[in-house]
Amino acid sequence: MSTETTQIPQVQKVWRVVGSGLPAKALKLEEIPVPSDLQPGEVLVKIQAAALNPVGYKLMKMLPNWLAKRPHVAENDFAGVVVDANGTAFANGDEVFGWIPTDLQQKTSQGCLAQYARVPVDYFVKKPNNITPTEAAGITLTAATAYKGLVEIAQIEEGQSVFINGGSSSVGIFAIQIAKSKGCKVVASCSSKNTDFVKSLGADEVLDYKASPLSQQLTTNPPTPKFHVIFDCIGLTSPELYTKSAPYLAPNGIFVTVGFNVSSLKQVPGILRTAVNAFLIPAWLGGVKPKWKVFVVTNRKERLDDIRKLVQDGTVKPVVDSTYEFEDALKAFDKLMSERAVGKVVVNVV
Ligand SMILES: NC(=O)c1ccc[n+]([C@@H]2O[C@H](COP(=O)([O-])OP(=O)(O)OC[C@H]3O[C@@H](n4cnc5c(N)ncnc54)[C@H](OP(=O)(O)O)[C@@H]3O)[C@@H](O)[C@H]2O)c1
């Protein structure tokens, strides 16, 4: 047993999801045992920082306890230090970043708003030296989403033209940088206050989504050639972006979305319209020709390795919106739930 292992305390502070509702109701700051039951292939990580993601509070609000397998520690993204390498290829003292995605969180009751977590080695990578733990904490979930949407599903290629809906969102920030790193032309949407920021990420053109509906803007001023890919990083708040895309999305192109942002029942008709156009009406009867694909990100070790390389060589830079102390995690959730953060909302754990 290493010296560091002997210094591991028996109890730790965690924010645990103990019920359903908004974070102020669903979360409790508790003391629970530090995991001591490491399985082969797992390490014990001392967490330095945890980043918040919308999926955390959405599941708190939407799922009953039995379905969400509560209680479990909150949140999915971390940066930390390996303190018990448990015979794996990692060493005590390695600085790492990674995640405990929802499926693993529900299976093991582990999460990242904690001082310690046991994590399988396929779920994290070594932190490059050019970023801080606070920056590293916010990479995995959203960078993996952007990578999966653009590289694995849309299979973007050099010279293609890509529209990123939501360029200042955490997913969009990584998506713009990844698309540029592959040699694509990028047009992105954001509100006017974020135009300079989104351009600084590499976007070639920026549209203000608040000025008028994006489908109208793109129809009035269509790109030449048409987009190969539209990547919706927000959650299809405007279904017309797909259903009216004929003037600006190539017929053999693809519309990829992170899902439906079902914050209000008013969105249900739009969601149904999208589904009907995507799946029920054939193109020859007026349905939309380009493919439509929704996905949920899951773990893939090779993807994490690729993302690490992009960060290490400076091609992709994480962006932090704000940082909070551990005891102030509820304030961090308020910031995230404002839906106005530009980059990751991070809770420092040490
Ligand atoms: N399917 C998956 O596996 C997966 C994975 C990760 C995330 N998601 C989903 O993806 C969405 C984004 O997550 P995130 O973490 O990137 O969110 P986030 O960082 O909290 O997004 C906040 C940003 O979105 C911008 N924004 C809000 N509404 C917009 C709109 N209608 N058009 C353009 N920009 C808008 C805001 O800018 P302004 O202030 O300028 O509006 C703000 O900068 C969430 O719905 C999340 O649940 C899905």
PDBQT file of the ligand as one rigid body, heavy atoms in Angstrom, charges set to zero:
ROOT
HETATM    1  N1  LIG A 401     -27.345  13.857 -26.168  1.00  0.00    +0.000 N 
HETATM    2  C1  LIG A 401     -26.324  13.931 -25.333  1.00  0.00    +0.000 C 
HETATM    3  O1  LIG A 401     -25.620  12.936 -25.080  1.00  0.00    +0.000 OA
HETATM    4  C2  LIG A 401     -26.007  15.261 -24.673  1.00  0.00    +0.000 A 
HETATM    5  C3  LIG A 401     -24.750  15.469 -24.104  1.00  0.00    +0.000 A 
HETATM    6  C4  LIG A 401     -24.459  16.734 -23.576  1.00  0.00    +0.000 A 
HETATM    7  C5  LIG A 401     -25.415  17.739 -23.582  1.00  0.00    +0.000 A 
HETATM    8  N2  LIG A 401     -26.647  17.473 -24.094  1.00  0.00    +0.000 N 
HETATM    9  C6  LIG A 401     -27.670  18.537 -24.134  1.00  0.00    +0.000 C 
HETATM   10  O2  LIG A 401     -27.128  19.579 -24.927  1.00  0.00    +0.000 OA
HETATM   11  C7  LIG A 401     -27.663  20.825 -24.511  1.00  0.00    +0.000 C 
HETATM   12  C8  LIG A 401     -26.522  21.806 -24.292  1.00  0.00    +0.000 C 
HETATM   13  O3  LIG A 401     -25.731  21.379 -23.197  1.00  0.00    +0.000 OA
HETATM   14  P1  LIG A 401     -24.510  22.288 -22.731  1.00  0.00    +0.000 P 
HETATM   15  O4  LIG A 401     -23.888  21.675 -21.551  1.00  0.00    +0.000 OA
HETATM   16  O5  LIG A 401     -23.669  22.604 -23.907  1.00  0.00    +0.000 OA
HETATM   17  O6  LIG A 401     -25.320  23.596 -22.298  1.00  0.00    +0.000 OA
HETATM   18  P2  LIG A 401     -24.803  24.991 -21.705  1.00  0.00    +0.000 P 
HETATM   19  O7  LIG A 401     -23.313  25.074 -21.804  1.00  0.00    +0.000 OA
HETATM   20  O8  LIG A 401     -25.430  25.187 -20.364  1.00  0.00    +0.000 OA
HETATM   21  O9  LIG A 401     -25.492  26.032 -22.731  1.00  0.00    +0.000 OA
HETATM   22  C9  LIG A 401     -25.608  27.372 -22.385  1.00  0.00    +0.000 C 
HETATM   23  C10 LIG A 401     -25.337  28.190 -23.638  1.00  0.00    +0.000 C 
HETATM   24  O10 LIG A 401     -26.334  27.917 -24.623  1.00  0.00    +0.000 OA
HETATM   25  C11 LIG A 401     -26.653  29.093 -25.337  1.00  0.00    +0.000 C 
HETATM   26  N3  LIG A 401     -28.039  28.980 -25.817  1.00  0.00    +0.000 N 
HETATM   27  C12 LIG A 401     -29.142  28.793 -25.057  1.00  0.00    +0.000 A 
HETATM   28  N4  LIG A 401     -30.241  28.705 -25.856  1.00  0.00    +0.000 NA
HETATM   29  C13 LIG A 401     -29.804  28.834 -27.138  1.00  0.00    +0.000 A 
HETATM   30  C14 LIG A 401     -30.452  28.811 -28.408  1.00  0.00    +0.000 A 
HETATM   31  N5  LIG A 401     -31.767  28.637 -28.522  1.00  0.00    +0.000 N 
HETATM   32  N6  LIG A 401     -29.683  28.954 -29.516  1.00  0.00    +0.000 NA
HETATM   33  C15 LIG A 401     -28.332  29.120 -29.425  1.00  0.00    +0.000 A 
HETATM   34  N7  LIG A 401     -27.666  29.157 -28.239  1.00  0.00    +0.000 NA
HETATM   35  C16 LIG A 401     -28.396  29.026 -27.116  1.00  0.00    +0.000 A 
HETATM   36  C17 LIG A 401     -26.486  30.196 -24.314  1.00  0.00    +0.000 C 
HETATM   37  O11 LIG A 401     -26.091  31.379 -24.968  1.00  0.00    +0.000 OA
HETATM   38  P3  LIG A 401     -27.041  32.696 -24.973  1.00  0.00    +0.000 P 
HETATM   39  O12 LIG A 401     -26.985  33.256 -23.584  1.00  0.00    +0.000 OA
HETATM   40  O13 LIG A 401     -26.419  33.551 -25.982  1.00  0.00    +0.000 OA
HETATM   41  O14 LIG A 401     -28.407  32.213 -25.346  1.00  0.00    +0.000 OA
HETATM   42  C18 LIG A 401     -25.352  29.686 -23.410  1.00  0.00    +0.000 C 
HETATM   43  O15 LIG A 401     -24.089  30.193 -23.831  1.00  0.00    +0.000 OA
HETATM   44  C19 LIG A 401     -28.484  20.530 -23.247  1.00  0.00    +0.000 C 
HETATM   45  O16 LIG A 401     -29.843  20.403 -23.613  1.00  0.00    +0.000 OA
HETATM   46  C20 LIG A 401     -27.947  19.178 -22.791  1.00  0.00    +0.000 C 
HETATM   47  O17 LIG A 401     -28.878  18.441 -22.021  1.00  0.00    +0.000 OA
HETATM   48  C21 LIG A 401     -26.973  16.265 -24.648  1.00  0.00    +0.000 A 
ENDROOT
TORSDOF 0
